[in-house]
């Protein structure tokens, strides 16, 4: 994301939370996350003709996720993001090592 987009998103986030309130925006987040899940499932099933529909729902979910990050604590959510990324990286390293070992075993036969 560009810096300009991030600044704009920040302004809209603050305005949305002031105008509609945290509870209403949390409900909206649930709705947007659900819509993103549904369109992704339909896409995997070959039931989405327009990829822009998928992109739009992902964008809605990102906007709401950033609002929820603020609502539930930016530093705390960021720490969870770090933990999740670390765990994912470790898992990928383990899978990669396992695959390399399998290739070596195959080559040794």
Secondary structure, 3 states (H helix, E strand, C coil): CCHHHHHHHHHHHHHHHHHHCHHHHHHHHHHHHHHHHHHHHHHHCCCCCCHHHHHHHHHHHHHHHHHHHHHHCHHHHHHHHHHHHHHHHHHHHHHHHHHHHHHHHHHHC
